[in-house]
């Protein structure tokens, strides 16, 4: 599923263990796991 949301919308809809992809217009993207404390833990 592809969507474009503000960070507050993303965090209000996430649950522990959800994968989050942050994409940037220059083609770079970043994957992380939500930890339920408002943090996104970087995945390599």
PDB file of N, CA, C and O in Angstrom:
ATOM      1  N   UNK A   1       0.843  -1.175   0.000  1.00  0.00           N
ATOM      2  CA  UNK A   1       0.000   0.000   0.000  1.00  0.00           C
ATOM      3  C   UNK A   1       0.888   1.237   0.000  1.00  0.00           C
ATOM      4  O   UNK A   1       1.807   1.348   0.811  1.00  0.00           O
ATOM      5  N   UNK A   2       0.615   2.148  -0.894  1.00  0.00           N
ATOM      6  CA  UNK A   2       1.378   3.385  -0.981  1.00  0.00           C
ATOM      7  C   UNK A   2       0.490   4.522  -0.516  1.00  0.00           C
ATOM      8  O   UNK A   2      -0.642   4.670  -0.978  1.00  0.00           O
ATOM      9  N   UNK A   3       1.006   5.320   0.394  1.00  0.00           N
ATOM     10  CA  UNK A   3       0.230   6.472   0.851  1.00  0.00           C
ATOM     11  C   UNK A   3       1.176   7.598   1.222  1.00  0.00           C
ATOM     12  O   UNK A   3       2.356   7.379   1.496  1.00  0.00           O
ATOM     13  N   UNK A   4       0.643   8.785   1.226  1.00  0.00           N
ATOM     14  CA  UNK A   4       1.423   9.959   1.585  1.00  0.00           C
ATOM     15  C   UNK A   4       0.744  10.623   2.773  1.00  0.00           C
ATOM     16  O   UNK A   4      -0.324  11.217   2.630  1.00  0.00           O
ATOM     17  N   UNK A   5       1.359  10.525   3.943  1.00  0.00           N
ATOM     18  CA  UNK A   5       0.776  11.053   5.165  1.00  0.00           C
ATOM     19  C   UNK A   5       1.798  11.889   5.917  1.00  0.00           C
ATOM     20  O   UNK A   5       3.005  11.735   5.729  1.00  0.00           O
ATOM     21  N   UNK A   6       1.309  12.765   6.759  1.00  0.00           N
ATOM     22  CA  UNK A   6       2.179  13.507   7.664  1.00  0.00           C
ATOM     23  C   UNK A   6       2.578  12.586   8.812  1.00  0.00           C
ATOM     24  O   UNK A   6       1.873  11.621   9.104  1.00  0.00           O
ATOM     25  N   UNK A   7       3.691  12.873   9.456  1.00  0.00           N
ATOM     26  CA  UNK A   7       4.218  11.995  10.509  1.00  0.00           C
ATOM     27  C   UNK A   7       3.219  11.779  11.640  1.00  0.00           C
ATOM     28  O   UNK A   7       3.150  10.676  12.182  1.00  0.00           O
ATOM     29  N   UNK A   8       2.440  12.802  12.015  1.00  0.00           N
ATOM     30  CA  UNK A   8       1.441  12.636  13.081  1.00  0.00           C
ATOM     31  C   UNK A   8       0.378  11.624  12.682  1.00  0.00           C
ATOM     32  O   UNK A   8      -0.073  10.834  13.513  1.00  0.00           O
ATOM     33  N   UNK A   9      -0.028  11.644  11.405  1.00  0.00           N
ATOM     34  CA  UNK A   9      -1.015  10.678  10.915  1.00  0.00           C
ATOM     35  C   UNK A   9      -0.438   9.266  10.927  1.00  0.00           C
ATOM     36  O   UNK A   9      -1.132   8.308  11.267  1.00  0.00           O
ATOM     37  N   UNK A  10       0.819   9.144  10.560  1.00  0.00           N
ATOM     38  CA  UNK A  10       1.478   7.835  10.543  1.00  0.00           C
ATOM     39  C   UNK A  10       1.555   7.261  11.955  1.00  0.00           C
ATOM     40  O   UNK A  10       1.183   6.109  12.184  1.00  0.00           O
ATOM     41  N   UNK A  11       2.037   8.065  12.896  1.00  0.00           N
ATOM     42  CA  UNK A  11       2.215   7.570  14.260  1.00  0.00           C
ATOM     43  C   UNK A  11       0.896   7.244  14.939  1.00  0.00           C
ATOM     44  O   UNK A  11       0.845   6.339  15.771  1.00  0.00           O
ATOM     45  N   UNK A  12      -0.176   7.961  14.607  1.00  0.00           N
ATOM     46  CA  UNK A  12      -1.471   7.673  15.229  1.00  0.00           C
ATOM     47  C   UNK A  12      -2.091   6.389  14.679  1.00  0.00           C
ATOM     48  O   UNK A  12      -2.985   5.819  15.304  1.00  0.00           O
ATOM     49  N   UNK A  13      -1.626   5.931  13.516  1.00  0.00           N
ATOM     50  CA  UNK A  13      -2.198   4.739  12.886  1.00  0.00           C
ATOM     51  C   UNK A  13      -1.324   3.499  13.048  1.00  0.00           C
ATOM     52  O   UNK A  13      -1.711   2.417  12.607  1.00  0.00           O
ATOM     53  N   UNK A  14      -0.156   3.633  13.669  1.00  0.00           N
ATOM     54  CA  UNK A  14       0.763   2.501  13.758  1.00  0.00           C
ATOM     55  C   UNK A  14       0.586   1.703  15.041  1.00  0.00           C
ATOM     56  O   UNK A  14       0.072   2.186  16.049  1.00  0.00           O
ATOM     57  N   UNK A  15       1.042   0.449  14.950  1.00  0.00           N
ATOM     58  CA  UNK A  15       1.050  -0.456  16.099  1.00  0.00           C
ATOM     59  C   UNK A  15       2.464  -1.015  16.240  1.00  0.00           C
ATOM     60  O   UNK A  15       3.264  -0.936  15.308  1.00  0.00           O
ATOM     61  N   UNK A  16       2.765  -1.574  17.395  1.00  0.00           N
ATOM     62  CA  UNK A  16       4.071  -2.168  17.651  1.00  0.00           C
ATOM     63  C   UNK A  16       4.435  -3.155  16.542  1.00  0.00           C
ATOM     64  O   UNK A  16       3.638  -4.028  16.197  1.00  0.00           O
ATOM     65  N   UNK A  17       5.629  -3.016  15.990  1.00  0.00           N
ATOM     66  CA  UNK A  17       6.127  -3.938  14.981  1.00  0.00           C
ATOM     67  C   UNK A  17       5.801  -3.575  13.549  1.00  0.00           C
ATOM     68  O   UNK A  17       6.260  -4.250  12.628  1.00  0.00           O
ATOM     69  N   UNK A  18       5.013  -2.520  13.334  1.00  0.00           N
ATOM     70  CA  UNK A  18       4.687  -2.111  11.964  1.00  0.00           C
ATOM     71  C   UNK A  18       5.943  -1.644  11.240  1.00  0.00           C
ATOM     72  O   UNK A  18       6.795  -0.975  11.824  1.00  0.00           O
ATOM     73  N   UNK A  19       6.049  -2.004   9.961  1.00  0.00           N
ATOM     74  CA  UNK A  19       7.126  -1.503   9.115  1.00  0.00           C
ATOM     75  C   UNK A  19       6.705  -0.160   8.548  1.00  0.00           C
ATOM     76  O   UNK A  19       5.568   0.010   8.106  1.00  0.00           O
ATOM     77  N   UNK A  20       7.620   0.787   8.562  1.00  0.00           N
ATOM     78  CA  UNK A  20       7.348   2.125   8.049  1.00  0.00           C
ATOM     79  C   UNK A  20       8.403   2.448   7.007  1.00  0.00           C
ATOM     80  O   UNK A  20       9.600   2.297   7.250  1.00  0.00           O
ATOM     81  N   UNK A  21       7.943   2.897   5.835  1.00  0.00           N
ATOM     82  CA  UNK A  21       8.865   3.329   4.789  1.00  0.00           C
ATOM     83  C   UNK A  21       8.707   4.822   4.602  1.00  0.00           C
ATOM     84  O   UNK A  21       7.605   5.317   4.364  1.00  0.00           O
ATOM     85  N   UNK A  22       9.814   5.535   4.710  1.00  0.00           N
ATOM     86  CA  UNK A  22       9.837   6.964   4.450  1.00  0.00           C
ATOM     87  C   UNK A  22      10.530   7.159   3.110  1.00  0.00           C
ATOM     88  O   UNK A  22      11.695   6.793   2.950  1.00  0.00           O
ATOM     89  N   UNK A  23       9.816   7.735   2.146  1.00  0.00           N
ATOM     90  CA  UNK A  23      10.363   7.939   0.806  1.00  0.00           C
ATOM     91  C   UNK A  23      10.598   9.422   0.562  1.00  0.00           C
ATOM     92  O   UNK A  23       9.813  10.269   0.989  1.00  0.00           O
ATOM     93  N   UNK A  24      11.666   9.715  -0.115  1.00  0.00           N
ATOM     94  CA  UNK A  24      12.042  11.087  -0.417  1.00  0.00           C
ATOM     95  C   UNK A  24      11.972  11.309  -1.922  1.00  0.00           C
ATOM     96  O   UNK A  24      12.184  10.368  -2.687  1.00  0.00           O
ATOM     97  N   UNK A  25      11.677  12.541  -2.372  1.00  0.00           N
ATOM     98  CA  UNK A  25      11.522  12.833  -3.807  1.00  0.00           C
ATOM     99  C   UNK A  25      12.749  12.504  -4.654  1.00  0.00           C
ATOM    100  O   UNK A  25      12.614  12.278  -5.856  1.00  0.00           O
ATOM    101  N   UNK A  26      13.932  12.472  -4.062  1.00  0.00           N
ATOM    102  CA  UNK A  26      15.148  12.199  -4.838  1.00  0.00           C
ATOM    103  C   UNK A  26      15.360  10.710  -5.087  1.00  0.00           C
ATOM    104  O   UNK A  26      16.373  10.316  -5.664  1.00  0.00           O
ATOM    105  N   UNK A  27      14.406   9.876  -4.652  1.00  0.00           N
ATOM    106  CA  UNK A  27      14.490   8.451  -4.901  1.00  0.00           C
ATOM    107  C   UNK A  27      14.998   7.628  -3.736  1.00  0.00           C
ATOM    108  O   UNK A  27      14.987   6.399  -3.805  1.00  0.00           O
ATOM    109  N   UNK A  28      15.437   8.266  -2.678  1.00  0.00           N
ATOM    110  CA  UNK A  28      15.941   7.582  -1.488  1.00  0.00           C
ATOM    111  C   UNK A  28      14.770   7.175  -0.602  1.00  0.00           C
ATOM    112  O   UNK A  28      13.809   7.931  -0.459  1.00  0.00           O
ATOM    113  N   UNK A  29      14.843   6.002  -0.013  1.00  0.00           N
ATOM    114  CA  UNK A  29      13.818   5.598   0.948  1.00  0.00           C
ATOM    115  C   UNK A  29      14.487   4.993   2.179  1.00  0.00           C
ATOM    116  O   UNK A  29      15.651   4.594   2.138  1.00  0.00           O
ATOM    117  N   UNK A  30      13.735   4.933   3.264  1.00  0.00           N
ATOM    118  CA  UNK A  30      14.259   4.479   4.545  1.00  0.00           C
ATOM    119  C   UNK A  30      13.221   3.559   5.168  1.00  0.00           C
ATOM    120  O   UNK A  30      12.039   3.904   5.204  1.00  0.00           O
ATOM    121  N   UNK A  31      13.636   2.395   5.660  1.00  0.00           N
ATOM    122  CA  UNK A  31      12.733   1.471   6.339  1.00  0.00           C
ATOM    123  C   UNK A  31      13.026   1.448   7.826  1.00  0.00           C
ATOM    124  O   UNK A  31      14.176   1.532   8.256  1.00  0.00           O
ATOM    125  N   UNK A  32      11.957   1.331   8.602  1.00  0.00           N
ATOM    126  CA  UNK A  32      12.105   1.232  10.039  1.00  0.00           C
ATOM    127  C   UNK A  32      10.966   0.431  10.636  1.00  0.00           C
ATOM    128  O   UNK A  32       9.985   0.128   9.956  1.00  0.00           O
ATOM    129  N   UNK A  33      11.097   0.088  11.908  1.00  0.00           N
ATOM    130  CA  UNK A  33      10.063  -0.639  12.650  1.00  0.00           C
ATOM    131  C   UNK A  33       9.593   0.268  13.779  1.00  0.00           C
ATOM    132  O   UNK A  33      10.407   0.855  14.492  1.00  0.00           O
ATOM    133  N   UNK A  34       8.285   0.380  13.938  1.00  0.00           N
ATOM    134  CA  UNK A  34       7.712   1.207  15.000  1.00  0.00           C
ATOM    135  C   UNK A  34       7.779   0.465  16.325  1.00  0.00           C
ATOM    136  O   UNK A  34       7.446  -0.718  16.392  1.00  0.00           O
ATOM    137  N   UNK A  35       8.215   1.163  17.399  1.00  0.00           N
ATOM    138  CA  UNK A  35       8.412   0.483  18.687  1.00  0.00           C
ATOM    139  C   UNK A  35       7.382   0.838  19.760  1.00  0.00           C
ATOM    140  O   UNK A  35       7.567   0.466  20.919  1.00  0.00           O
ATOM    141  N   UNK A  36       6.323   1.531  19.419  1.00  0.00           N
ATOM    142  CA  UNK A  36       5.209   1.863  20.310  1.00  0.00           C
ATOM    143  C   UNK A  36       5.510   2.993  21.286  1.00  0.00           C
ATOM    144  O   UNK A  36       4.602   3.448  21.982  1.00  0.00           O
ATOM    145  N   UNK A  37       6.743   3.458  21.361  1.00  0.00           N
ATOM    146  CA  UNK A  37       7.092   4.593  22.213  1.00  0.00           C
ATOM    147  C   UNK A  37       7.274   5.858  21.380  1.00  0.00           C
ATOM    148  O   UNK A  37       7.826   6.848  21.861  1.00  0.00           O
ATOM    149  N   UNK A  38       6.813   5.827  20.144  1.00  0.00           N
ATOM    150  CA  UNK A  38       6.955   6.975  19.263  1.00  0.00           C
ATOM    151  C   UNK A  38       8.259   6.993  18.498  1.00  0.00           C
ATOM    152  O   UNK A  38       8.603   8.006  17.889  1.00  0.00           O
ATOM    153  N   UNK A  39       8.996   5.886  18.517  1.00  0.00           N
ATOM    154  CA  UNK A  39      10.277   5.796  17.821  1.00  0.00           C
ATOM    155  C   UNK A  39      10.163   4.884  16.608  1.00  0.00           C
ATOM    156  O   UNK A  39       9.391   3.925  16.596  1.00  0.00           O
ATOM    157  N   UNK A  40      10.943   5.205  15.601  1.00  0.00           N
ATOM    158  CA  UNK A  40      11.081   4.337  14.438  1.00  0.00           C
ATOM    159  C   UNK A  40      12.525   3.841  14.448  1.00  0.00           C
ATOM    160  O   UNK A  40      13.460   4.634  14.340  1.00  0.00           O
ATOM    161  N   UNK A  41      12.700   2.536  14.578  1.00  0.00           N
ATOM    162  CA  UNK A  41      14.028   1.930  14.664  1.00  0.00           C
ATOM    163  C   UNK A  41      14.511   1.614  13.255  1.00  0.00           C
ATOM    164  O   UNK A  41      13.844   0.901  12.505  1.00  0.00           O
ATOM    165  N   UNK A  42      15.665   2.144  12.906  1.00  0.00           N
ATOM    166  CA  UNK A  42      16.256   2.008  11.577  1.00  0.00           C
ATOM    167  C   UNK A  42      16.550   0.548  11.242  1.00  0.00           C
ATOM    168  O   UNK A  42      17.064  -0.198  12.076  1.00  0.00           O
ATOM    169  N   UNK A  43      16.222   0.152  10.020  1.00  0.00           N
ATOM    170  CA  UNK A  43      16.577  -1.176   9.505  1.00  0.00           C
ATOM    171  C   UNK A  43      17.620  -1.009   8.421  1.00  0.00           C
ATOM    172  O   UNK A  43      17.549  -0.075   7.622  1.00  0.00           O
ATOM    173  N   UNK A  44      18.584  -1.904   8.389  1.00  0.00           N
ATOM    174  CA  UNK A  44      19.591  -1.860   7.330  1.00  0.00           C
ATOM    175  C   UNK A  44      19.440  -3.043   6.427  1.00  0.00           C
ATOM    176  O   UNK A  44      20.199  -3.188   5.468  1.00  0.00           O
TER     177      UNK A  44
END
